[in-house]
Amino acid sequence: WAVGAVVLAVAAALLVAVGPQGAGAARADTASGHRWITDRQGRALVLRGLSTASSAKGAADGMPWIEEKDVARERRALGTNFVRFLLQWRKVEPSPGTYDRTYLRQVAERVRWYGERGYHVLLDMHQDLYGPRVGGNGAPAWATETDGLTSAPTDPWELGYVEPGTVRAFDRFWGTVEGDGRDLREHYVGAVREVARHFADDDTVIGYDLMNEPWGGSVQGPAFESGPLARLYQDAIDAVRTVDRDHWLFVEPSAIGSNWGFATGLPRLDDPRGDGDAARIAYAPHLYPLPMDLGGGYTGSTKGQVDRSLRAWREQTEKTARRLGAPVVIGEFGLDTGLPGAMEYVEKVQRMADDMGAGFAYWSNDPGPWAPWDAKLRPTKLLPVLDRPAPLAVAGDPVAYGWDAAKRTLAVSWRGTAGVRGGTEVRLPARHFPKGGRVAGGVQRAWNPKSRILTLDSGPGTHSVRITPRR
Ligand code: 9MR
């Protein structure tokens, strides 16, 4: 998310709109106090993974670059339990009202590769810059109305969001300018429902990300988020629930502003499953602090600015999650690993995610300078940073958890809750725990040196466990 003058103007407008709400909210450095996505045993899931993959955007078959062995490598090298898997509307609905089952089967095959290795898959309805007809990806050509306006390629790519053809394509999609009466939103909702119908009984799928980085076209800010965006989300949620009662619906704010830590106007949404604990709506904002977007690293004066962005981002995210009654997953964060201070930044975001009790999907697994593997699939310096000790599933209500690299201690505390089956699982990477872990304050139930997963006993009451490397 880089910016041009127009985008900055929007940011300034948002800043004014945020006003004093932006400051002062209480902040507890603990993972507790919000809802959790749970597995079938009722355990709270700490979702940690990558997006797979940007390469799917332009591929003729819409498939990411990966083969099954790459999924196996990722599991081995990083111990991730989560993947945000990119879908393309153009592939789901290649012509109006016609859904491509072959495409959905190919997606299902890859979901199975992940499922067999213990992953949870978030299916992400991805788009950037609307669709290929206006220089982006996502929407089919038949659903791209530009009224003769065009879009030129831009550098950085994000500036394409203010190209006339792209703005008009969004406006026609949202129905915020006069059109030919065709309801493109309805098609989109139908496509999302079709994806949900296909995966309703697939336990590897954790949910659906209803739209990547929504953009309002010529309508921005709260007017967009509480208007067209909220309506689309509500329609999509209602439609999914007609075919899929159980999977989670992940919603994102408008990317502009929120990615940098400004407030979002996204309102509470209703899940036909019911209110409170019955609802399954998750909040998946992206995190790209503006100073880094503009090419800065995590160093010098930029570092202080980024730190302020991170604090604001956390505060806004927690506030929005409370409003939505939703658990949080950082849907994307990522950067060129060659930027100065990049690894310190990734560490910092992971610590913040742990403090918040939020999952994350790092952007992305495409081999290259942003990824844990380079173009030749050799590990980059990001790999050891992401290969971090962490809980995967907590048998109760998590209170706090985190890896203290200086003390070489993974601490996990939780309150056992009734109805939860199984133990708490933590992953202890070989690079930090070559001989496994020594458990204090709890009881080790099992240790699997291959998956590097240590299982801890749980039960009623509060547990506070510290794991250090076995000598
Ligand atoms: O990293 C991606 C870059 O190579 C592409 O040119 C660009 C446009 O498709 O998208 C980048 O990925 C972005 C993602 O789709 C949405 N969030 C921000 C990501 C990084 O810019």
Boltz pocket constraint, residues with backbone or C-beta under 6 A from the ligand:
constraints:
  - pocket:
      binder: B
      contacts: [[A, 1], [A, 54], [A, 57], [A, 127], [A, 128], [A, 137], [A, 157], [A, 213], [A, 286], [A, 332], [A, 363]]
      max_distance: 6.0
